[in-house]
């Protein structure tokens, strides 16, 4: 496990607007930090909500948690029912990597966010302030 979240995509939110589901990821590109909204399917929405709502340290509600895609996954991409992705959960001084079940659509998006090297590569996505 890495000892910090440097260059890991941060999972910020998952929500529904009208009839479409969205995820929000923050990514650092050196000193520049950008947040992006991207459309997801319902299964990816449920997986992101489960990640965001996880409380691995048992803190009371209201204690801030941060969630980062740890750039690793389990399973085979051609067997999507068996996929998991590793998420680094941080709060205060505690950090832990956990594996969460994930649909292939979400894992593909998170791998892409982890691989891009310049925010121009995500110019087609909506940027969130």
N, C-alpha and C positions, 0 to 999 in steps of 0.2 A: 504494500500500500504506500502511496506517495505521502509525504508529510505535509503537503499543502495542495491547494486547489489551482495553482498557477496554470493558466491556459486551458483549464477545463471549462466547457460550456456550463453555465449556471442555469438551472431550471427555475424560472420565476413564477410562472402562472399557467393555468389552463382554465378556459372559460368558454361559455356558449354565447354567441351573439346572433340574434335572429335564428336561423336554422343551421348555423355553421359552428363548428368547434375550432378553437384556436389554442395554441401553446405559445409561450413567450420564453425565449432563451436570451441570456446575456453572454456576450463573448468579448474577451479582451484581445486586441491586436496590438501588442506592445503596450504603449501608453494609452492608446485609443480604446475605449470601451463602447460597444454598441449593443442595444437590445432589439430583438427582432420578433415580430409576430408571424406565425405560420399556421396555415390551415391543417387540421388533423381530423382523422375519423373518430367515431365514438369510442372505439376500443382504445385508441391512443389517449383520448381525453380521460377515460376511466383510469388508465395506467398512470398518467401524469398526476391526477388528483390523489391517487393512492400514495404516490411518492411525496407529494407536497404535504399531505396530511399525516405522514408518518412521524412518530415521536419515539425514536429509538433510545433516548436517554431518560424517558419517563418524566420530563419536565411538565409543569402545569401549562395549560393553554396560555398563549401570550408571549412565551419565551421564543424569541426569533430563531428560526432554523434556516440554514442555507443548504441547497441541494445542487450538486454538481455531477454531471455525467463523467464518470471516472475513466472513460475511453476503453472500457472492456465489456465483454458480454459473454454469456454462456449459451451453449446450444449451437445448432447449425442453421444458417440462414435459409436453407431449403426445407427446414422443419420448424415453421414458425410457432407451433403450439408449445414448443419446448424452450423458447427464447427467454433469457433474462438479461438485464443490463445492470451493471454495477454503478451505484450512485454513492458519492461521498456526501454524508450528512454532517453538517457542522453546526454547533451551537456553543457560544461562549468559547471555552477552551477545549471542548470535547469534539472529537471527529471519529467517524466510523464509516467504513464502506459496507454497503448492504446490496444484495442482489434482489431485484424486483422483476416479476414477470412482465414481459413487454411484447406488444405485437410487432411484427416485422416492420410495419410502416413507421412506427415511432423510433425504433432502433436505427433504421436507415436515415431518418432525419437527424438523429443525435450524432451518428457517425459522420454525417456530412458537416454538421456544425463543428465537430471536433477537427475536421481536416482542412477547412478553409483557412487561408492564410492572410486574406485581405477582405475588408468589409465590402469592397466592390463586387466580390463574388456573390454577395447576398443583396445586391442592389434591387433585385426584383421583389424583395420582401418589404413589408411595412416596418419602418423603424419606430420604436416606442421610446418616448422621452423618459 
